[in-house]
Amino acid sequence: MVNILKKIGLILFFSLIYSIGLQFFIIPAGLLSTGFSGIAQIIDYFSNLTYSTIYILINIPGIIISYKYLGKKFTVFTMISVLTVSLTTHLLTTHFYNFYFTDDIILNCIFGGILMGYGIGGMLKIGSSTGGTDIIGLYFLKIANIGFSKLNSYINITIVLFAMIVFNFEIGLYTLLCVFARNLTMKYVFTNNDLLTLFIVGDHLEEIYEFIHNNLHRGTTLIKGTGGFTANSKDVILSNLNQNEYHILLNKINNSEENVFITVLDTKAIQGNYNIKKDN
């Protein structure tokens, strides 16, 4: 119960950061956001509906996809996030309608993108999202192992090109700068699906082997080796983990008495049965 309340508290915090980036930087500068936020802004421009209402409505299909393919817990937390972003944006619009930090459009692009990217990355890291393209990115990562950041960038660039055509070419270019700042920050904060290949070498690795299987729910390959210096028999575990799982494992190893040697390699791609895990 405490963990759930802590997670909800973090969702509220990251949603607020995201909304501040949008309401105090992006919108005052006359810029378009990206993702479903940008789509909501475009629809808001051509309709009488409020941004908050549009944001909720266009996220409904994504919520359905999330429930079916990404798990119940992730979907519930994402729903909380979508509602919080919508409510927070509405409140900020109502009470701080004419407020802005700077009229420098480049500063608005950079800091608006950083704040929104931090909010998105933080929510993804704790197992939630702002909905929209985040869900689409995670969905394709799950079913096709397509890189989350890369797919998200393609979707956002498409929206930027649309903005250039419909609105203003210069605004589109500034929005592209915002996309860069947002994606860079999001990738820095959210490293959950950056894959690593681990070679763990030691004398008795049964406890580590069981921890990877039972706690991280990842597969391993066991290799028998020989120490080049001592010529003693060594156990070697080969496994692929994401960044968060690696840090969990490292914390486990550091708190144990096992004398192990770990080699960590960045992994560009994995072919085969390696997907993000679906919760229950």
VENSULFEN-V206967 format. One record per backbone hydrogen bond with DSSP energy under -1.0 kcal/mol. CO is the residue of the C=O (numbers start at 1). NH is the residue of the N-H. If there is no record, write none. Layout:
# VENSULFEN-V206967
CO & NH
CO & NH
This chain:
# VENSULFEN-V206967
1 & 5
2 & 6
3 & 7
4 & 8
5 & 9
6 & 10
7 & 11
8 & 12
9 & 13
10 & 14
11 & 15
12 & 16
13 & 17
14 & 18
15 & 19
16 & 20
17 & 21
18 & 22
19 & 23
20 & 24
21 & 26
22 & 27
26 & 31
27 & 30
34 & 38
35 & 39
36 & 40
37 & 41
38 & 42
39 & 43
40 & 44
41 & 45
42 & 46
50 & 54
51 & 55
52 & 56
53 & 57
54 & 58
57 & 60
59 & 63
60 & 64
61 & 65
62 & 66
63 & 67
64 & 68
65 & 69
66 & 70
71 & 75
72 & 76
73 & 77
74 & 78
75 & 79
76 & 80
77 & 81
78 & 82
79 & 83
80 & 84
81 & 85
82 & 86
83 & 87
84 & 88
85 & 89
86 & 90
87 & 91
88 & 92
89 & 93
90 & 94
91 & 95
92 & 96
96 & 99
104 & 108
105 & 109
106 & 110
107 & 111
108 & 112
109 & 113
110 & 114
111 & 115
112 & 116
113 & 117
114 & 118
115 & 119
116 & 120
117 & 121
118 & 122
119 & 123
120 & 124
121 & 125
122 & 126
123 & 128
124 & 127
131 & 134
132 & 136
133 & 137
134 & 138
135 & 139
136 & 140
137 & 141
138 & 142
139 & 143
140 & 144
140 & 146
147 & 151
148 & 152
149 & 153
150 & 154
151 & 155
152 & 156
153 & 157
154 & 158
155 & 159
156 & 160
157 & 161
158 & 162
159 & 163
160 & 164
161 & 165
162 & 166
163 & 167
168 & 172
169 & 173
170 & 174
171 & 175
172 & 176
173 & 177
174 & 178
175 & 179
176 & 180
177 & 181
178 & 182
179 & 183
180 & 184
181 & 185
182 & 186
183 & 187
184 & 188
185 & 189
186 & 190
191 & 194
195 & 267
196 & 241
197 & 265
198 & 239
199 & 263
200 & 237
201 & 261
202 & 235
205 & 209
206 & 210
207 & 211
208 & 212
209 & 213
210 & 214
211 & 215
211 & 216
212 & 218
221 & 238
223 & 236
225 & 234
227 & 231
232 & 227
234 & 225
235 & 202
236 & 223
237 & 200
238 & 221
239 & 198
241 & 196
242 & 246
243 & 247
244 & 248
245 & 249
246 & 250
247 & 251
248 & 252
249 & 253
250 & 254
251 & 255
253 & 256
261 & 201
263 & 199
265 & 197
272 & 274
